[in-house]
Amino acid sequence: MSKRRPRIRSHRGHSVTAPSVRGLHGARQDPKTGWSGETTAALVAIMLGAFALRVGAAFAYPNVNFPDEIYQVTEQAHRAVFGSGIIPWEFAVGTRSWLFPGIIAIVMEFARLFTGAPDFVLGCVIVFMAAASLSAVACGYLWGFRIAGTRGAIVIGLVNAIWAELVYFSTHTLSDVAGGDLLVAAIYVGYPDGPAHSRRRMIWAGVLFGLTFVIRVQLAPAIALAVIWICRRELRTRWVPMILGGAGPVLFSGLLDLLTWHGLFRSMWLNVWMNLGMHIAVGFGVVPRYWLAEIMWHIWGWPSVLIVAAMMVGARRLPLLFAVVATVFVTHSSLRHQEYRFLYPAMPLVATLLGVAVIEVSRMVRAWRAVSFGPNLDAVAGVAIWSVISYSIAVSPLFGGLWTHGSGELTAFRAISRNKSICGLALVGLSWLNTPGYSHLQAGVPIYQPSGRGFLINHAAYNAVLAPGWINFSTYGFKRVECFRDGDEPEIELGSGPVCLWTRGGGCVPGGVPGPQINWPPALIGHQREWTAR
């Protein structure tokens, strides 16, 4: 007669079977946690695969999702390290913290120890962002392990590794991305499978929630919900250590503002005031409240129904994740200015819930004694379904265009940075907001933005011109080198389309040509001196 393994009581009050000392294929396990060498090997393999997928996609399909990733972060980091960079209005008035650009500046400074070539420096930034994004894969894997052992860990880890939005956005230096990478880690530390009991975990969760807040203040409602959900009524064991942990990064950010903007917490309160009080963001476009729901429907298509249903199934096991996803969606849908990227912080949680749904559906099918191929094949089938859906999203008409968005200007600047004879670049008929800026040029090459007769008078200041394809500069002694367009973009109408690079022989005589000017929003025009940070 075989002996049954003892039943033990989990922290959630459910009866569970004590872990055995063997893994899926006989690998030795830790008798307390069930972790085995097989579990470690699977985690390493999935994270390496996810890293390779993210870096490979970034190098194969160079693109810009939104100018903020350059001018709010990369360009300012380049300005700190190399001394050149275009200043947007946010960094003229001080509505952005130097924390995230400062981190990227450290990466650039490290890269400069080897070479200052833009390709290498920016490649290091891509690698850093891809590595940071693995927090979603690791946390999903650990959630899966707590729910269903190594099998569950592999399922949820793989869904996080291959989900389209996570792969695409992961290497973009957006505060939405950095905030999302931190948010998922913070929630896991405080909520591994229900609220954690360890004070140490509460402190570290507080640190991560605090970092999430200072990187992306717009996530404050989602952070507040998560903290309240985790801490509940446990003042001494949860609230106190959580607050102590969160106070560190918040105070550091405030002091950093004092050092850089000469105002304690200036970037936080001024950002909120200008966007909610002065409605600055409205000047960059207004959409209906349902816009995010509509864009998600167009991007996800018919699988939206299956995805939402699976999230609700996954919420049976990890309800906090579903609540945070809903909070991120609702709070950003309430804004008059909305961007698809605003939803990135919810995507790691969405992917995790989809993985949990695979495990839960497999259990329900077996419990109902319906047709089942066994837990292993059920897991393979579930991951295969999400892989197909993720791929269909990645190649859909709306999302597919993101892979090459801005690639024309990126490729043009790459060609310019590799031409050692170029000593000055003029942007004619182009806004600097639609270019990659100084961070994508060799150090020491100035950017000019002449207008009208300014080009005719001062073209000796530069020997390279980047302009829309319909403008001809041959009468000024320039020769067209090459034209660049975004991916498979067709020939276009007047005033848009490919950008063309023109060069001339000889050197440059600096002076007399204006450089890129600050892009003041309409609400601040006439009040620049009043708001400019001293």
C-alpha positions as CSV (number, residue, x, y, z in Angstrom):
1,M,0.0,0.0,0.0
2,S,1.5,3.3,-1.1
3,K,2.0,6.1,1.4
4,R,0.2,9.4,0.6
5,R,2.3,12.6,0.9
6,P,1.2,14.8,3.8
7,R,-1.1,17.7,3.3
8,I,0.0,21.1,4.6
9,R,-1.8,24.4,5.1
10,S,-0.7,27.3,2.7
11,H,-0.6,30.9,3.9
12,R,-3.9,31.4,2.0
13,G,-5.6,28.7,4.0
14,H,-5.9,26.2,1.2
15,S,-4.8,22.6,1.6
16,V,-1.8,21.7,-0.7
17,T,0.5,18.8,-1.1
18,A,3.9,19.0,0.4
19,P,6.6,19.3,-2.3
20,S,8.5,16.2,-3.3
21,V,12.3,16.0,-3.6
22,R,12.2,15.3,-7.4
23,G,11.4,17.6,-10.2
24,L,9.6,17.0,-13.5
25,H,12.2,14.5,-14.8
26,G,13.6,13.3,-11.5
27,A,15.8,16.4,-10.8
28,R,16.6,16.9,-7.2
29,Q,14.5,19.6,-5.5
30,D,14.8,21.7,-2.4
31,P,12.3,20.0,-0.1
32,K,11.0,23.3,1.3
33,T,10.5,25.3,-1.9
34,G,10.4,22.7,-4.6
35,W,13.1,24.5,-6.6
36,S,15.5,22.3,-8.6
37,G,18.4,22.6,-10.9
38,E,16.0,22.0,-13.8
39,T,14.0,25.0,-12.7
40,T,17.1,27.2,-12.7
41,A,18.2,25.9,-16.1
42,A,14.8,26.6,-17.6
43,L,14.8,30.2,-16.1
44,V,18.2,30.9,-17.6
45,A,17.3,29.5,-21.0
46,I,14.0,31.5,-21.2
47,M,15.7,34.8,-20.1
48,L,18.5,34.4,-22.6
49,G,16.0,33.7,-25.3
50,A,13.9,36.7,-24.3
51,F,17.0,38.9,-24.2
52,A,18.1,37.7,-27.7
53,L,14.7,38.3,-29.1
54,R,14.5,41.8,-27.8
55,V,18.0,42.8,-28.8
56,G,17.7,41.1,-32.2
57,A,14.4,42.9,-33.0
58,A,15.8,46.2,-32.0
59,F,18.9,45.9,-34.3
60,A,16.9,44.3,-37.1
61,Y,14.1,46.9,-37.1
62,P,15.5,50.3,-35.8
63,N,12.6,52.6,-35.1
64,V,11.4,55.4,-32.9
65,N,8.1,55.0,-31.1
66,F,7.8,58.5,-29.9
67,P,10.2,61.6,-29.7
68,D,10.1,61.4,-25.9
69,E,12.4,58.4,-25.9
70,I,15.1,60.5,-27.6
71,Y,14.6,64.0,-26.3
72,Q,13.4,63.3,-22.8
73,V,16.1,60.6,-22.2
74,T,18.7,59.7,-24.7
75,E,19.5,63.2,-25.9
76,Q,19.8,64.6,-22.4
77,A,22.1,61.7,-21.4
78,H,24.2,62.5,-24.4
79,R,24.3,66.1,-23.4
80,A,25.5,65.1,-20.0
81,V,28.2,62.8,-21.3
82,F,29.3,64.3,-24.6
83,G,28.3,68.0,-24.1
84,S,25.9,68.3,-27.0
85,G,22.2,67.8,-27.2
86,I,19.0,69.6,-28.2
87,I,17.0,70.9,-25.2
88,P,13.2,70.4,-25.4
89,W,10.9,72.6,-23.4
90,E,10.5,70.1,-20.6
91,F,14.2,70.4,-19.8
92,A,14.1,74.1,-20.2
93,V,11.4,74.5,-17.4
94,G,12.3,71.5,-15.3
95,T,9.2,69.2,-15.6
96,R,11.3,66.1,-16.0
97,S,13.6,64.4,-13.5
98,W,17.2,63.8,-14.4
99,L,17.0,60.3,-12.7
100,F,16.2,58.2,-15.8
101,P,18.5,60.2,-18.2
102,G,21.2,60.0,-15.5
103,I,21.0,56.2,-15.5
104,I,21.3,56.2,-19.3
105,A,24.2,58.6,-19.0
106,I,26.0,56.1,-16.8
107,V,25.5,53.5,-19.6
108,M,26.8,55.9,-22.2
109,E,29.8,56.9,-20.0
110,F,30.7,53.2,-19.7
111,A,30.4,52.7,-23.5
112,R,32.6,55.7,-24.1
113,L,35.4,53.9,-22.2
114,F,35.7,51.7,-25.3
115,T,34.6,54.1,-28.1
116,G,32.5,57.1,-28.6
117,A,31.0,55.8,-31.9
118,P,27.2,56.4,-31.8
119,D,26.5,52.9,-33.1
120,F,28.3,51.3,-30.1
121,V,27.1,53.8,-27.5
122,L,23.4,53.5,-28.5
123,G,23.9,49.7,-28.9
124,C,24.9,49.6,-25.2
125,V,21.7,51.5,-24.3
126,I,19.6,49.0,-26.2
127,V,21.3,46.1,-24.4
128,F,20.7,47.8,-21.1
129,M,17.0,48.4,-21.7
130,A,16.6,44.8,-23.0
131,A,18.2,43.5,-19.8
132,A,16.0,45.7,-17.6
133,S,12.9,44.5,-19.4
134,L,13.7,40.9,-18.3
135,S,12.2,41.8,-14.9
136,A,8.8,40.9,-16.5
137,V,10.1,37.5,-17.7
138,A,11.7,36.7,-14.3
139,C,8.7,37.8,-12.3
140,G,6.3,35.9,-14.5
141,Y,8.4,32.8,-14.2
142,L,8.5,33.1,-10.4
143,W,4.7,33.6,-10.2
144,G,4.3,30.6,-12.4
145,F,6.5,28.5,-10.1
146,R,4.6,29.4,-7.0
147,I,1.3,28.5,-8.8
148,A,2.2,25.3,-10.6
149,G,5.9,24.5,-10.1
150,T,8.4,24.3,-12.9
151,R,5.8,23.6,-15.5
152,G,3.8,26.7,-14.6
153,A,7.0,28.8,-14.4
154,I,7.9,27.8,-18.0
155,V,4.5,28.6,-19.3
156,I,4.2,32.1,-17.8
157,G,7.9,32.9,-18.4
158,L,7.5,32.0,-22.1
159,V,4.4,34.1,-22.6
160,N,6.2,37.1,-21.1
161,A,9.2,36.3,-23.3
162,I,7.4,36.4,-26.6
163,W,4.5,38.8,-26.1
164,A,4.5,41.3,-29.0
165,E,4.2,44.6,-27.0
166,L,6.9,43.5,-24.5
167,V,9.3,42.6,-27.2
168,Y,8.7,45.8,-29.2
169,F,8.7,48.4,-26.4
170,S,11.4,46.8,-24.2
171,T,14.4,48.6,-25.8
172,H,12.8,52.1,-26.1
173,T,14.0,54.6,-23.5
174,L,10.5,55.7,-22.5
175,S,9.5,56.4,-18.9
176,D,6.5,54.2,-19.6
177,V,8.8,51.3,-20.3
178,A,11.2,51.9,-17.3
179,G,8.2,52.4,-15.0
180,G,6.5,49.2,-16.2
181,D,9.7,47.2,-15.7
182,L,9.9,48.4,-12.1
183,L,6.2,48.1,-11.4
184,V,6.0,44.4,-12.2
185,A,9.0,43.7,-10.0
186,A,7.5,45.8,-7.1
187,I,4.2,43.9,-7.3
188,Y,5.9,40.5,-7.3
189,V,8.2,41.3,-4.3
190,G,5.1,42.4,-2.3
191,Y,2.6,39.9,-3.8
192,P,4.3,36.6,-4.7
193,D,1.1,34.7,-4.4
194,G,-0.9,36.9,-2.1
195,P,0.6,39.5,0.2
196,A,4.1,38.7,1.4
197,H,4.7,38.3,5.2
198,S,8.4,39.2,5.4
199,R,9.2,42.8,6.5
200,R,12.3,42.6,4.3
201,R,10.2,42.0,1.3
202,M,7.9,44.9,2.3
203,I,10.9,47.2,2.4
204,W,12.2,46.1,-1.0
205,A,8.7,46.4,-2.5
206,G,8.5,49.9,-1.1
207,V,11.9,50.8,-2.7
208,L,10.7,49.5,-6.1
209,F,7.3,51.2,-5.8
210,G,9.1,54.4,-4.9
211,L,11.3,54.1,-8.0
212,T,8.3,53.4,-10.2
213,F,6.7,56.5,-8.9
214,V,9.6,58.9,-9.5
215,I,10.2,57.4,-13.0
216,R,6.6,57.5,-14.0
217,V,4.5,59.7,-11.7
218,Q,1.4,58.9,-13.8
219,L,1.4,55.4,-12.3
220,A,0.6,56.8,-8.9
221,P,-3.1,55.4,-8.9
222,A,-1.9,51.9,-9.8
223,I,0.9,52.1,-7.2
224,A,-1.6,53.3,-4.5
225,L,-4.0,50.4,-5.3
226,A,-1.2,47.8,-5.2
227,V,0.2,49.1,-1.9
228,I,-3.3,49.2,-0.2
229,W,-4.1,45.7,-1.5
230,I,-0.8,44.3,-0.2
231,C,-0.7,46.1,3.1
232,R,-4.3,46.0,4.0
233,R,-4.7,46.6,7.8
234,E,-1.2,45.4,8.8
235,L,0.3,48.7,10.0
236,R,3.5,47.5,11.7
237,T,4.3,44.5,9.6
238,R,3.5,45.9,6.2
239,W,2.7,49.7,6.0
240,V,5.7,50.8,8.1
241,P,8.4,48.9,6.2
242,M,6.6,49.7,2.8
243,I,6.7,53.4,3.6
244,L,10.2,53.3,4.8
245,G,11.4,51.6,1.7
246,G,9.5,53.9,-0.7
247,A,10.7,57.0,1.1
248,G,14.3,56.4,0.0
249,P,14.0,56.8,-3.8
250,V,11.3,59.5,-3.4
251,L,13.5,61.7,-1.2
252,F,16.5,61.0,-3.5
253,S,14.5,62.2,-6.4
254,G,13.5,65.3,-4.6
255,L,17.1,66.1,-3.7
256,L,18.2,65.4,-7.2
257,D,15.6,68.0,-8.4
258,L,17.0,70.5,-5.8
259,L,20.5,69.9,-7.2
260,T,19.5,70.0,-10.9
261,W,16.5,72.3,-11.0
262,H,17.0,74.3,-7.8
263,G,13.6,73.2,-6.5
264,L,12.7,70.4,-4.2
265,F,10.5,67.9,-6.1
266,R,10.2,70.4,-8.9
267,S,9.9,67.9,-11.7
268,M,7.0,66.1,-9.9
269,W,4.8,69.0,-8.9
270,L,5.5,71.1,-12.0
271,N,4.7,68.1,-14.3
272,V,1.4,67.5,-12.6
273,W,0.5,71.3,-12.6
274,M,1.4,71.9,-16.2
275,N,-0.5,68.9,-17.5
276,L,-3.5,69.0,-15.3
277,G,-3.6,72.7,-14.3
278,M,-2.4,74.3,-17.5
279,H,-3.4,71.5,-19.8
280,I,-0.1,71.6,-21.7
281,A,-0.5,68.0,-22.9
282,V,-3.8,68.9,-24.6
283,G,-1.8,71.0,-27.1
284,F,-0.2,67.8,-28.4
285,G,-3.5,66.3,-29.4
286,V,-6.9,65.4,-27.9
287,V,-8.7,62.2,-28.4
288,P,-12.0,60.7,-27.1
289,R,-12.0,58.9,-23.7
290,Y,-12.6,55.6,-25.5
291,W,-9.5,56.0,-27.7
292,L,-7.3,53.5,-25.8
293,A,-10.0,50.9,-26.0
294,E,-10.5,51.5,-29.7
295,I,-6.7,51.4,-30.5
296,M,-6.4,48.1,-28.5
297,W,-9.3,46.6,-30.4
298,H,-7.7,47.6,-33.7
299,I,-4.3,46.2,-32.7
300,W,-5.4,43.0,-31.0
301,G,-8.4,42.4,-33.3
302,W,-10.7,39.5,-32.6
303,P,-8.3,37.9,-30.1
304,S,-9.2,40.8,-27.8
305,V,-12.2,38.8,-26.6
306,L,-10.1,35.7,-25.8
307,I,-7.4,37.9,-24.2
308,V,-9.8,39.6,-21.8
309,A,-11.6,36.4,-21.0
310,A,-8.2,34.7,-20.2
311,M,-7.2,37.7,-18.0
312,M,-10.3,37.2,-16.0
313,V,-9.6,33.5,-15.6
314,G,-6.0,34.3,-14.5
315,A,-7.4,36.9,-12.0
316,R,-8.9,34.0,-10.0
317,R,-5.4,33.2,-8.9
318,L,-3.7,36.7,-9.0
319,P,-6.5,39.2,-8.6
320,L,-4.2,42.1,-7.8
321,L,-2.6,41.9,-11.3
322,F,-6.0,42.3,-13.0
323,A,-6.9,45.2,-10.7
324,V,-3.7,47.0,-11.5
325,V,-4.2,46.4,-15.3
326,A,-7.7,47.9,-15.0
327,T,-6.4,50.9,-13.0
328,V,-3.7,51.7,-15.6
329,F,-6.2,51.5,-18.4
330,V,-8.9,53.5,-16.6
331,T,-6.6,56.3,-15.3
332,H,-4.9,56.8,-18.7
333,S,-8.3,56.6,-20.5
334,S,-9.5,59.5,-18.4
335,L,-6.8,61.8,-19.9
336,R,-7.6,64.0,-22.9
337,H,-4.2,63.3,-24.4
338,Q,-3.5,59.5,-24.8
339,E,-0.8,57.4,-26.3
340,Y,-0.6,53.7,-27.0
341,R,2.7,53.5,-25.1
342,F,0.9,54.6,-21.9
343,L,-0.4,51.1,-21.5
344,Y,3.0,49.4,-21.5
345,P,3.2,49.2,-17.7
346,A,0.1,46.9,-17.7
347,M,1.5,44.6,-20.4
348,P,3.8,42.4,-18.2
349,L,0.8,41.8,-15.9
350,V,-1.4,41.0,-18.9
351,A,1.1,38.5,-20.2
352,T,1.4,36.9,-16.7
353,L,-2.4,36.6,-16.4
354,L,-2.6,34.9,-19.9
355,G,0.0,32.4,-18.7
356,V,-1.9,31.8,-15.5
357,A,-5.0,31.2,-17.6
358,V,-3.3,28.3,-19.4
359,I,-2.6,26.6,-16.1
360,E,-6.1,27.2,-14.7
361,V,-7.9,26.1,-17.8
362,S,-5.7,22.9,-17.9
363,R,-6.7,22.2,-14.2
364,M,-10.4,22.8,-14.9
365,V,-10.4,20.6,-17.9
366,R,-8.8,17.8,-16.0
367,A,-11.1,18.3,-13.0
368,W,-14.2,18.1,-15.3
369,R,-12.6,14.9,-16.8
370,A,-13.0,16.4,-20.2
371,V,-10.6,15.7,-23.1
372,S,-7.1,16.5,-21.9
373,F,-3.7,15.5,-23.3
374,G,-2.0,15.8,-19.9
375,P,-0.6,18.9,-18.1
376,N,2.6,19.0,-20.3
377,L,0.8,18.9,-23.6
378,D,-1.9,21.3,-22.3
379,A,0.9,23.7,-21.4
380,V,2.5,23.4,-24.9
381,A,-0.9,24.0,-26.5
382,G,-1.5,27.1,-24.4
383,V,1.9,28.6,-25.1
384,A,1.4,27.8,-28.8
385,I,-1.9,29.6,-28.9
386,W,-0.5,32.8,-27.2
387,S,2.5,32.6,-29.5
388,V,0.3,32.6,-32.6
389,I,-1.8,35.5,-31.3
390,S,1.3,37.5,-30.3
391,Y,2.7,37.0,-33.8
392,S,-0.6,38.0,-35.4
393,I,-0.5,41.2,-33.3
394,A,3.2,41.9,-34.3
395,V,2.4,41.7,-38.0
396,S,-1.0,43.4,-38.0
397,P,-1.3,46.5,-40.2
398,L,-1.4,49.0,-37.3
399,F,1.2,47.4,-35.0
400,G,3.4,46.2,-37.9
401,G,4.0,49.8,-38.9
402,L,5.7,50.5,-35.5
403,W,8.6,48.3,-36.4
404,T,9.8,50.7,-39.0
405,H,8.4,54.0,-37.7
406,G,11.1,56.7,-37.9
407,S,13.6,54.3,-39.5
408,G,14.3,56.6,-42.4
409,E,15.7,59.4,-40.2
410,L,17.5,56.8,-38.1
411,T,19.2,55.3,-41.1
412,A,20.0,58.8,-42.5
413,F,21.7,59.9,-39.2
414,R,23.6,56.6,-39.1
415,A,25.0,57.3,-42.6
416,I,25.9,60.8,-41.5
417,S,27.6,59.6,-38.4
418,R,29.8,57.2,-40.4
419,N,30.9,59.9,-42.8
420,K,34.0,61.4,-41.1
421,S,34.1,64.3,-43.6
422,I,30.9,65.9,-42.4
423,C,31.5,68.9,-40.2
424,G,28.0,70.4,-40.0
425,L,24.4,69.2,-40.7
426,A,21.5,71.4,-41.7
427,L,17.9,70.3,-41.3
428,V,15.8,72.0,-44.0
429,G,12.0,71.4,-44.1
430,L,12.3,69.0,-41.1
431,S,11.5,69.5,-37.5
432,W,14.3,68.3,-35.2
433,L,11.6,66.5,-33.2
434,N,11.4,64.1,-36.2
435,T,15.1,63.3,-36.1
436,P,17.3,61.3,-33.7
437,G,19.3,64.4,-32.6
438,Y,22.9,64.8,-31.5
439,S,22.9,61.4,-29.7
440,H,23.0,59.7,-33.1
441,L,25.8,61.9,-34.5
442,Q,29.6,61.9,-34.1
443,A,30.6,64.2,-31.3
444,G,31.5,67.7,-32.5
445,V,29.1,67.8,-35.5
446,P,26.7,70.7,-35.0
447,I,23.1,70.7,-36.2
448,Y,21.6,73.8,-37.8
449,Q,18.1,74.7,-38.8
450,P,18.2,77.5,-41.4
451,S,15.0,78.9,-42.9
452,G,14.0,81.0,-45.9
453,R,17.0,82.9,-47.3
454,G,19.1,81.8,-44.4
455,F,20.1,78.7,-46.3
456,L,21.2,80.8,-49.3
457,I,23.3,83.1,-47.2
458,N,24.9,80.8,-44.7
459,H,25.2,77.4,-46.4
460,A,29.0,77.5,-45.9
461,A,28.5,76.6,-42.2
462,Y,27.6,73.0,-43.1
463,N,28.5,70.5,-45.8
464,A,25.6,68.1,-45.3
465,V,21.8,68.7,-45.6
466,L,18.9,66.5,-44.7
467,A,15.6,67.4,-46.2
468,P,12.4,66.0,-47.7
469,G,12.9,64.4,-51.1
470,W,11.1,67.0,-53.1
471,I,13.7,69.8,-52.3
472,N,16.7,70.2,-54.6
473,F,20.0,71.7,-53.5
474,S,22.1,71.1,-56.5
475,T,22.2,74.8,-57.4
476,Y,24.1,75.4,-54.1
477,G,26.9,72.9,-54.9
478,F,25.4,70.0,-53.0
479,K,25.1,66.5,-54.5
480,R,22.4,64.1,-53.4
481,V,23.9,61.0,-51.8
482,E,20.9,58.8,-50.8
483,C,17.3,58.9,-49.8
484,F,15.8,57.1,-46.9
485,R,12.3,56.1,-46.1
486,D,10.6,54.2,-43.3
487,G,10.7,50.5,-44.1
488,D,8.5,49.6,-47.1
489,E,6.9,53.1,-47.3
490,P,5.8,53.8,-50.9
491,E,6.7,56.9,-52.9
492,I,4.9,59.8,-51.3
493,E,3.3,63.1,-52.0
494,L,4.8,66.5,-51.8
495,G,5.7,67.6,-48.3
496,S,6.1,64.2,-46.8
497,G,7.9,60.9,-47.6
498,P,11.6,60.0,-47.8
499,V,14.3,62.2,-46.5
500,C,17.4,62.7,-48.7
501,L,21.0,63.4,-47.7
502,W,22.9,66.0,-49.7
503,T,26.6,66.7,-49.3
504,R,29.3,69.0,-50.8
505,G,33.0,69.0,-50.8
506,G,35.1,71.3,-48.5
507,G,34.9,72.2,-44.9
508,C,32.6,74.3,-42.7
509,V,32.8,77.9,-41.6
510,P,30.7,78.0,-38.4
511,G,28.5,81.0,-37.5
512,G,25.4,82.9,-38.6
513,V,23.0,80.0,-38.7
514,P,20.5,79.2,-35.9
515,G,20.6,75.9,-34.3
516,P,17.5,73.9,-33.1
517,Q,15.2,76.1,-31.1
518,I,13.3,75.1,-28.0
519,N,9.8,73.7,-28.9
520,W,7.8,75.9,-26.6
521,P,4.1,74.8,-26.4
522,P,1.6,77.5,-27.2
523,A,0.5,77.9,-23.6
524,L,4.1,79.0,-22.6
525,I,4.9,81.3,-25.5
526,G,5.4,84.8,-24.2
527,H,6.2,83.3,-20.7
528,Q,9.4,81.6,-21.4
529,R,11.5,83.7,-19.0
530,E,9.0,83.2,-16.3
531,W,9.0,79.4,-16.4
532,T,12.6,78.7,-17.5
533,A,14.5,76.9,-14.7
534,R,17.3,79.0,-13.2
